[in-house]
């Protein structure tokens, strides 16, 4: 698991949305940019936007992902300067 943005945040209307991107400028998303589909969470730091999705798992509770177990903040809000777990 790479990123763990809680599902309740996905239901908030723009600008706090999450997208599953499969194209850019009318062309399929290239593998080097996360194609064929990638998660984009524009209101959080970009490590929350997982590249190269293999699956999406819906959990009842929060579970730290790849970056969070390595010391990055669990939420990752750039406007609150939540970079690292102690922020």
C-alpha positions in Angstrom: 0.0 0.0 0.0 1.5 3.3 -1.0 -1.1 6.0 -0.1 -3.9 6.0 2.3 -6.1 9.1 1.9 -9.3 8.4 3.9 -12.4 7.7 1.7 -14.5 10.3 3.4 -12.2 13.0 2.0 -13.1 11.8 -1.6 -16.7 12.8 -1.2 -16.0 16.5 -0.5 -16.9 18.6 -3.5 -14.2 20.6 -5.4 -11.5 21.7 -4.7 -11.1 18.8 -2.3 -11.5 15.9 -4.6 -9.6 12.8 -5.6 -9.4 11.7 -9.2 -8.5 8.5 -11.0 -6.6 9.9 -14.1 -6.3 7.8 -17.2 -5.5 10.5 -19.8 -3.7 13.9 -20.0 -4.5 16.4 -22.8 -6.6 13.9 -24.6 -3.9 11.2 -24.7 -3.7 8.0 -22.6 -1.5 8.5 -19.5 2.0 7.2 -20.2 3.5 4.5 -17.9 6.3 6.9 -16.8 3.5 9.2 -15.4 1.5 6.5 -13.7 -0.4 5.1 -16.7 -2.6 3.4 -17.4 -4.4 5.0 -14.3 -3.1 6.9 -11.3 -4.7 8.5 -8.2 -4.5 12.3 -8.0 -5.4 14.1 -4.7 -4.7 17.7 -5.6 -5.4 19.2 -2.2 -2.8 17.1 -0.4 1.0 16.7 -0.8 1.7 14.7 -4.0 3.0 11.6 -2.2 -0.7 11.0 -1.4 -1.3 10.7 -5.2 -0.3 7.2 -5.9 1.3 6.2 -9.2 0.8 2.8 -10.9 -2.3 1.7 -9.1 -2.7 -2.1 -8.9 -5.8 -2.1 -6.8 -8.0 0.0 -4.5 -8.8 -1.4 -1.1 -11.6 0.1 1.1 -10.9 -0.3 4.8 -13.0 0.5 7.9 -10.0 2.2 9.6 -6.9 4.1 8.7 -3.7 2.2 7.9 -0.3 3.9 7.4 0.9 3.5 3.8 4.4 3.4 2.3 5.4 7.0 3.0 3.6 7.3 6.4 5.6 4.4 7.9 8.7 6.2 6.8 7.9 9.3 8.8 5.7 11.4 6.5 2.5 13.0 7.9 -0.6 10.8 7.8 -2.8 13.5 6.3 -0.2 15.6 4.3 -2.1 19.0 4.0 0.4 21.4 2.4 -1.5 24.5 3.7 -1.1 23.2 7.2 2.5 22.3 6.4 2.0 18.7 7.4 5.1 17.2 5.9 6.4 14.9 8.6 4.6 12.9 11.3 5.6 15.4 14.0 4.2 18.4 12.1 
